[in-house]
């Protein structure tokens, strides 16, 4: 970006630069300019700021619930630092820059425009003064027919100018109204359009949320699932970036999460509607997000140094306004910012004001609409969502779970009906349409990698008798020896005098000897059990 800025600046191409740009991170509570790769891994903030010599022209941010003051300081720090780049490029222009060529403007009939404004201002204001964009468009098209009736004979080529006349005329009205504190739908500048929220709209999907703000309505559908590939959620769209900081880790929630937002109707800031709808859908789907996220947009109109910001811009205000400043976050702080401009940049005072009013608005959306609809994520995922279990084993035991040629793991899958994936670090993901299959697969794996704990009691089955003792199975396919001297508290002449094959007995795991054999003791188990019973009886008597 900086190289492009320098190249344009020294070229003969007209533009309003140069600009400077950098990233700011937040590492251990400290703002860091252009953080390196290691710092980015632990940074709570990733904000990119682009500036001219006077104003900020671009902000894009992702953050882990960073508060307004910290975000403002980061933007201000970046803007001030960017001036060094702008000054350097300006010196380059002075030394080697080419003269800029003239950029001819397309023809426009200013005389016709002035006559239309003079004759139709009242009708135009009446056409614009509605909260329904469809009504506004119908009224305006009807008025254009009146223009034809009055001016087509005098200006037979007028149709080629109609789009630009419409744009300039509407902008003239909207700007004047906003500077007076009047909005096209009659709202106050900090007033949000009527809000509504619903969850569970589509009963068969894993989670759904319907979010409505005026004529903007978004239906979001969340689908926790087990993906066949990588588990990471990619960066990209603004809505996704806003939600990433509150998505649980893979250890907490071992699902790949797919959220689709269908824009049912649109009249301004569908991206922020998607954030709100997606939060509702995720909570409805039982995704344990760290905190609910809401988003809102802020507009701007300027007259010289005076400016007015207004919340929740609709389409016509976005089209004719000078800024679409979108901020998403939780009550605690910001998770994402994205900004579109149609002017020469923002002062720090405008940015500070935008951060303040968007915070108030998103808290209002959360408290008044979203949280009353669903106050916390559902305790369980949908009955239609796949059930997931994540477990960890010693990586050295992976080959035992897989088996020769995959024979063991294939048998587990065939017997239980669950899907089993194993990572190189020993993490095992088990998925199935029902929990019983997951539990069965987990038990199979637990049995394979089972390692008894020294000193712990186990309840096992006698599987074989020898003259020197009895073998007791304490886990499927896993047995150890109870030596004849460890069968009872008294001397034992014959093993058969104490146990027979099939008996269930308590044993204590004593050790794994130098040959890897498991040594068990019924005698020590009996002593410990009697001691526990005596202690419990004494406690009852007290």
N, C-alpha and C positions, 0 to 999 in steps of 0.2 A: 504493500500500500504506500509506504513512504517513497519507494523507488518510482512508483507510478506518479505520485504527487510531484516529485522532482522533475520527471520527464515531461509531464504536462506543463509544468511551470516554465521550463526553458524553451518549450516548443512554441509554435505560432498559433496553437489552438486556443481559442478564448475559453476561459473558465474563471471561477471565483476563488481559486486556491491561492497559495498552496495550503496543504493541511499536514499536520503531524499526527502520529498515532502511537499508542502503546497499550500494553495490558497492565493491570494492577491485580495483585493477589493479596490474600490475607492469611499470613502464616503465624501461628502462635500469637494471634491478636495484633500483629504488626503489619502495616501495609507495605507491600513489596512491589517495586517497579520491575516490569518484565521478569517475572519469576522464572527460574530455570525448571527443567523437567522434574527434578526431585521435589522442588518446592510446590509445583502445581499438583502433585499427587496428594499433598496434605493441606492444600490451600482451601479456605472456606469461601473464597471469592475468585471469580474469573470475569473481570469486566474489561472490555475493550472500549477505549475512548478516542475519538477522532476530533481534532480541533483546527479551526483557522486561527489567525492571529488574534481574534477577538472572542469567538464563540465556539461552543461545542456543537458539532454537526452530526455526530453519531455516537450512540451508546448501545452496547449489547452486553448483557450480563447474565451469568448464572451464579447462584450463591446458595450457601447453606444457612438460610434464614438470617441473613445479615441485616442489622437494624438500619434505619434511615440515616442516622448521623454518620455511621461508618461508611455507608454507600456514598453519601454526599462528599465526605472527605476524600474518598478514593477517586471520585470523578474530578473533584477540584485539583487534587494532586496531579492527576494525569493531564488535565488541561494546562496547568502551569508548566509541567515538564514538556509538553508538546511544543511550547513556544520556542524552545531551543532548536527543534527541527525546522519550524517555520522560518526562524531567523536565518538558519544555514541555507535553506532553499532560496530565500529572498536574496541572499548574497550571491548565490549561483546565478540567479536570474540577472542580477545587476552586471555580472561579469560576462556571461555567455548566452543570456536569454535572447530569443528572437522576437521581433515586433509581432503583435497579435493581428490576425487578419479580421476584417469586418465580417460579421455574421448577419446576412440580410434576413429580415423578418418576412414572414408570409403576409400577403396582402390582407387588409381588414378594412371594412367600410365603417369608419368611425362616425361618419355623418348619420348613417342609418341607425347605428347603435344609440347615438345620442337622442334621436327622434323617438325610438322605441322606449327608451327609459323615460323620456319626458311625457309620453302619451299613455304609458301602461304601468307606471310605478304602483299605483293603488291596486290594480288588478293582479300584478305580480306578487305584491305582498300578501294579498288574500289567497293566492294560489299556494304560496310557500307556508302559510301559517296553519300547519296541521301536523299531528304526530304520526300520520299514516303516509308512508312513502308512496303507496299506490294511488292514494287520493291526490297527493301533491303532483305526481307525474301526470295524472289524467287532467287536472286543472291546467297544468302548464301547457300540455299539448293542445288543449282547447283554446288557450290564449294565443298560441302560435297561429292558429287559424285566423284570429282577429288581426294579427300582424299582416298576414297575407291580404286580407280584405282592405287594409288601409294603405299598405306600402308596395304591394307586388307590381302594380302598374308603374309606379315611379322607379322601383328598383327590381327589374325582372330577374336579376341574378342573385337575389337576396338569399336563396336557399343554401348557397355555398358558405354563407357566413352564420347560419342559424346555430350550429353547435357552439361556436365561439361566443356568439352573442348570448346564448343561454347560460354558458359558464360564467361569463363576466357579469351578467345581470344578476344571477343567483348569488354569486360571490359578493357583489356590492350590497345586496340586501342582508345576507347572513352576517357579513362583517359588521355592518352598521348596527344590526340588532344585538349582536354579541357584545359590542362595545357599550351598548346601552343596558346590558344585563338581560336582554330578551332573547329567548331561544325559540326555534321554529315550532317546537311542540309545547311552549308555554312553561317549561320547567325552570327552576332556579339553577344557577350555574353549578352548584354542588349537589343537585338533586339527581338521584338515580331513577331510571324508569321503573315501572312496576316489575317486581321480581316474583318468581315462583320456582319451586323445586319439588321433584318427585323422585323416588327410588323404586326399584322393583317394577318398572313399567312393563318390561318384557319378562314374563315369568320363566321362560325356558332357558334364557341365557344365564351366564354365571353371575352377572351383576349389571344393572343398568341405572342410569340417572338422566332425568330430563330437567334441563335448566333453561329458564325463560327470563329474558330481560327485555321488556318492551316487545318489539317485533323480531328480536333475535332469539331464536330457540335452537338448542342443541341437544340431541339425544346421544349419549355416550354409552357404549357397551364394553364391559371389561371381561376378558377371558383369561383367567390363570390356567396355564397348561404346561406340559412338559415338552420343551422343544427338542428336536433331534440334534441340534447343533449347539453353538455357544450360548451361554446363559445371559451374557451381558445385554443390557438395554442400551441401544445406540443413542447418541446425541443427534439432534437435528432440529425438529420443529420446536417453536417457542413453547407450545403447551407441554411437550415432553420435557423440555429443559426445566420448566417450572415445577414439574412433579418429581423429577429425579431425586432431589434432595430428601424427599420424604418417603421414598420407596424403601421397603425393608431389605436387608441384606439377603443373600442367597441362603445363608445359614438359618436365618429367621423364617424365610418364606421361599422354599426351593422351587419356585415356579417361574417360567417365562411369562410375562404379562403382556397381553395384547389389548389395547384400548382403541376402539374406533369411534370417532365422533361424527355423527351425521347431522349436518346443518339443515334443520327442518325449514327454518325461515331466517332471513338475514336482513338486518338493518343496523350494521355497525358492530365491529369488534367480535367477530365469531371466534377468534383465537382465544379471547378471554372467557367467552362462553364455554368453549371446549375445555378450558382448564377447570372451570366450576363443575361442568357436567362430568368430566373425567374423575374428579375427586369424589363426587357422589357415587359414580359407578364402581370405583375401586372399593369404597367403604361398603357398598351393597354386596360386592363380591367377596367380602371377608378378607381383603388385603390389609394387613395391619400397618397402614401408613403411619408415619410418626406424628403427623399433624395435618389437618385439612388445609387445602390451598385454594385461594380465590384469586381472580384476576380482574382488572378493570383498566379502562383506557382514559386518558386525560387529553383534552384538546387545548388549543391556544389561538388567540386572535390578538394582533398587535396594531397599535397606532403610534408610530414613532417609538419613544421609549416606554410608553404605557402598554401594559399587557393585561389580558384577562385569560385565566385558565378556567376550564369547565370540565366536569366529570361525566363519564359515560357518554361519549360522543356517538351520535347516530350517523348514518351514511352521508347525509347532506352536509353535516358539520365536519366530517372527516374530509369530504371532497373539497369543501370551500375553506376549511380552516388551515392553519399553518403547522399543526403538529398532531401526531398520534403517538402519545407517550404511554406505552403499555407496561404495567407493573403487576407482577404476580407474587404472591407470598402467603405466609401464614400470619397469625397474630404476632408471632415473635419477630419475624423479619422477612426480607425480600428473598425470593428464590430465582426470579428472572426479570430482566428488563429488555425491552426492544423498542426502538424509537424510529418513527418516520417523520421527516421534515419536508416542508415546502417553502421554507424561508432560508435566510443565510446563517442560521444557527441559533443556539439558546445561550442566554446569559446564565450565570450560576444562580441568580435570584429566581429565574423561571424553573430551573431544575429543582431547587429546594422546595419551591411551592408545589411542583408536580408530585414530588415524593410524599409531601405531607397530605395532599388531598386524596391521593390514591390509597394511602394507608387507611385513612378514615373510611373510605368507600369500601375497601375489601373487608375491613372488620364489620362494617354494617351488613355486607352480603353474608358473611359467615354467621354472625349472631342472629340476624333476623330471618334468614331464609334457609341456609344450608344445614346448620346444626340443629335447628328445630325439626328438620326433615329426617336427618339421621345423625345422631350425636356422636357416634363412634363406629369403627368398623365392626361388622358382624363377627361374632365369636368363631364361626365356622364358615368355610367356603361352601358354595352352593352344592346341593346334592348332585347336581349335574357336572360339577367340576371334578377332574381327576384327583384322586387322593395321593398325597406325596409323603414320603418319609426320607429323611437324609440321615445317614449314619457314617461313622468313620471307623476304619480298621487300620491296623498296622500295614503300611505298604508292602512289607515283606510277606504278608499273608494273602496278597491279592491273587497269586497264582493258585492258591488252594481253593479260593472262591470260584475262579474261572475254570480250573481243571484242565486236563490234557485235551487240547483241541477244542476247548470251550464246553466240554462235556458236563461239568458241574453246573455252571451258570445256565446252560440250556435246559438242564433238568429242573432247576429252580423255576425258571420261566414257564416251562411246560406244566409243572405240577401246580403252580399257584395262579398262573394267568397274569402275573404282574410283569411290568417291564423293569429291567435292572440295568443301570449304567454305572460303570466304575471309572473314576478318575485316577490319574497316576499317583496322586497324593493320598490315596486310600479313602477318598470320599465316595460314598455309594448313594445313588439316587434310585429310589424305588417308587414306581408309579402304577396306579391301576384305577379302574372306574369305581372300585369299592375298597373300603378300608381293610376288610378281612383278608383280601389277597395281599395287600401291602404288609400286613402283620405277619402273614404266613411266610412271605419271602424273607422278611427281616429275621424271623425265627430260624429259618434255614441257614442264613448267613451267620447269625449269632452262634448257632451250634457248630458251624465249621471253624470259626475263629475263637471259640470258647477257650479261655485260659482261666482255670480256677484260682481263687485268691487264697493265699496261705493264711491259715487260722480261721477260715470261714466254714460254717456248717452247710452241708448239702444233703438233700433227701434223695437217695438213689436206690436203684434196683440191683439185687444180687444176680449176676449173670453167669457166674462160673465158680465152681468150688475146686480147690486144690488142697493137698495135704498141708501146705504151709500157709494157707489163708484163703480169702474170698475176694473175687473181683466184683466191684460195684460200679455200675454205670451211673455217673452223676450228670451227664448230658448225652444226647443222642450220639451213639458211636464213640463216646468218650468214657473210658473206665479206668479205675485205679485199684491198687491192691490194698486190702486190709489184712495185714499179717496176723497170723493166729494169736500172736502175743498182744495184738491191739483190738481183738474182737470183743473182749469183755473186761470188766474191772477185776474179775477173778480169773484164776488159771483155767485155760481151756485145753482139754485133751484132744478133742476132735472138732474140726470146723463144723461138721454136721450137727453137733450138739447145740450150736448157737443159731445158725442160719441155714436156710435152704434156698435153692435157686428160685427166683421170683419174689423173694421177700423184699419189702421196702424198708430201708433202715436209714437212720441218721448217721452221717460220718463227718469227720473233721478233716479238711485238707491240710496235710502236714508239710509236704515238700515235693519238689521235683528233683529226683536224684541225679547223679552224674551221667546216667544213661538215658535221662529224659523220662523215666517212669514216674507215675504219680503214686505217692504213698498216702494212704488214708488211715484214719483211726476211728473205730466205733467207740472204743474205750474213752478217748478224750472227748468225743461228742456227748456221751452219756454224762460224764463229769460236768461238762459245761451246761448241759440242759438242766441237770439236778440243781446246779448252783443258781441258775436263772429262776427256777421254780421256787427255790428257798427264798431268794431275794424278793420275789413277787409276793410270797406268803407273808413275809415279815413286814412288807410295806402295807399290806392289807390290815394287819393287826395293829399297826400304828394309827 
